[in-house]
């Protein structure tokens, strides 16, 4: 996987216990925005980056007929989502 670290827009589901599940996200490409539906969450964990807690989601989707594995990060303090690796 290659690190891209792009800010993205995400539709996510939050439960009453604080759990997060990303459903789909939009990447702003040079030509046009691309919407990707999250087919499967492979792994999730919490990490600290420079003292800032982040939820990390390893996900899998089918994009243009190919299965892709990528990593999304949710920054708790700011509420920002990042497409970190693809």
C-alpha positions in Angstrom: 0.0 0.0 0.0 1.1 3.5 -0.8 0.7 6.5 1.6 -1.5 9.2 0.1 -2.9 11.0 3.2 -5.7 12.8 1.4 -8.6 14.5 3.3 -11.9 12.8 2.4 -15.6 13.2 3.2 -17.2 10.2 4.9 -20.6 8.9 5.7 -20.3 6.9 8.9 -22.4 5.2 11.5 -21.8 5.9 15.1 -23.3 3.7 17.8 -24.3 4.6 21.4 -21.1 3.0 22.8 -18.8 5.2 20.7 -18.1 2.7 17.9 -17.6 4.0 14.4 -18.3 2.3 11.1 -17.5 4.1 7.8 -20.1 3.3 5.1 -18.8 5.3 2.1 -16.4 8.1 1.3 -15.8 10.6 -1.4 -12.3 11.4 -2.7 -11.8 14.7 -4.6 -9.8 13.7 -7.6 -8.5 16.2 -10.2 -11.2 15.3 -12.8 -14.2 14.6 -10.6 -15.1 13.3 -7.1 -15.1 9.5 -6.7 -17.5 7.8 -4.3 -16.4 4.5 -2.8 -18.7 2.2 -0.8 -16.9 0.4 2.0 -17.7 -3.3 1.4 -15.8 -4.8 4.4 -13.9 -3.6 7.4 -10.9 -6.0 7.8 -9.4 -4.6 11.0 -9.9 -1.6 13.3 -7.7 -0.2 16.1 -6.9 3.0 18.0 -3.5 4.7 17.7 -1.9 7.9 18.8 -0.1 10.1 16.2 1.8 12.9 17.8 -0.3 12.5 21.0 -3.5 12.7 19.0 -5.9 9.7 19.2 -7.0 8.3 15.9 -9.3 5.4 14.9 -7.7 3.4 12.1 -9.8 1.3 9.7 -8.4 -1.2 7.3 -11.1 -1.7 4.7 -11.8 -3.5 1.4 -13.9 -2.4 -1.6 -14.4 -3.2 -5.2 -13.5 -0.2 -7.3 -13.8 -0.3 -11.1 -14.0 -4.1 -11.0 -10.8 -4.5 -8.8 -10.7 -5.4 -5.1 -8.8 -2.7 -3.3 -7.5 -2.7 0.3 -7.0 0.7 1.9 -6.7 2.5 5.3 -9.0 5.2 6.6 -8.1 7.3 9.7 -10.5 9.3 11.9 -8.9 12.1 13.9 -10.9 12.2 17.2 -10.0 15.8 18.3 -11.0 17.5 15.0 -13.4 15.0 13.4 -11.4 14.8 10.2 -11.2 11.7 8.0 -8.1 10.8 6.0 -7.6 8.3 3.2 -4.1 7.3 4.5 -3.0 4.3 2.5 -4.2 2.7 -0.7 
